[in-house]
Amino acid sequence: MAYFLYKKVVPKAEDAMRITERGQVIIPKPIRERYGLYPGTEVQFVERGHCLIIEKGQVQDPWRRYRGFLKLRKRADEVVRNLRQSSP
């Protein structure tokens, strides 16, 4: 999800942030809360013309790449039932 700023806004002194030596910048808390930017949120930086846009990363299911990995001829509940019956 991308957020674009279309009108020119004159920043207030308290909105100005500096980039640290390590390339970090603090996003003000009201902005983080408004856009759901919490610790661990992945973001992407996109250049468009003379603008730098921060896009919130897409949430992906961590198990998505494993779906369909095991090719079973039976339903999962049948396989589990058979395994439970065969164990001592």
WOZIKA-V716662 format. One record per residue. N is the residue number from 1. SS is DSSP state (A for helix, B for strand, O for the rest). Layout:
BEGIN
<<N SS> <N SS>>
END
This chain:
BEGIN
<<1 O> <2 B> <3 O> <4 O> <5 O> <6 O> <7 O> <8 O> <9 O> <10 O> <11 O> <12 O> <13 A> <14 A> <15 A> <16 O> <17 O> <18 O> <19 O> <20 O> <21 O> <22 O> <23 O> <24 O> <25 O> <26 O> <27 O> <28 O> <29 A> <30 A> <31 A> <32 A> <33 A> <34 A> <35 A> <36 O> <37 O> <38 O> <39 O> <40 O> <41 O> <42 O> <43 B> <44 B> <45 B> <46 B> <47 B> <48 B> <49 O> <50 O> <51 B> <52 B> <53 B> <54 B> <55 B> <56 B> <57 O> <58 O> <59 O> <60 O> <61 O> <62 O> <63 O> <64 A> <65 A> <66 A> <67 O> <68 O> <69 O> <70 O> <71 O> <72 O> <73 O> <74 O> <75 O> <76 A> <77 A> <78 A> <79 A> <80 A> <81 A> <82 A> <83 A> <84 A> <85 A> <86 A> <87 O> <88 O>>
END
